[in-house]
Every structure is written in structure tokens, then in C-alpha cells.
Amino acid sequence: MENNLKTENVDLIQFVLKRPSIFSISNVESFFIFFRGYSIGKSDSVVHDFFDSFSDFVHKKYPEECLRNIDSERIIRLYSANDSHSLERLRFLIEEFISESDVYEIKEY
């Protein structure tokens, strides 16, 4: 059951990244707000665990000392030129994170 739930939630994350305007998501911050609300509404930790692991990945990718205590969405925003670029960078980073992971797999939508 847990593995099905994990796959379902990661599939949703990838789907929202491919079509963010369907969910009124226009930047990296609104993406993270959407999934914080989603994980609270579903009362499960799968999405929360995914983003905790993803945050660790982002901090390893951008290891500057001054970024150590900054949220991953703020780091992505820092390296982005505008809202659409922040979503593009987020999509690239999540796909890279999933491809390096043994637990998740990339889906095409």
C-alpha cells in the first residue's frame, strides 16, 4: 500500500510540473505551497518525505555555505531569472533527483 501511495504522489508531482497552469501554479513558490496544502489535506507523509529528500538533493547541488539554512524553493528562486524559469529549473532538478533515486521513476505525460 505504501509503495502504491508513494508512486501515486510522485506521479502527481510530475504531472503538476508538466502542466502547472492547470493548477494555477506560476512559480516555484506556488508549486511548494500547493504541495504543502496537498500533504496536509491527505494527512500522509509521502509528499513531505519526498520534498525533504529533494531539499537535501538541492542543498548538495548548491553547496554554498551561505545557502545552508535556506529552503530549497528559495535557492531555486535565487538561481532563476523569472517565474517561468523557476518552474523550468524546478522541473529539471526534480527530474534529475528522480533519475538518481532508486525509489522513484520518471513518467511521461
ABEGO torsion letter per residue (X at the ends): XAAAAAAAAAAAAAAAAABAAAAGBABAAAAAAAAAAAAAAAGBAAAAAAAAAAAAAAAAABABAAAAABBAAAAAAAABABAAAAAAAAAAAAAAAAAABAABBBBBX
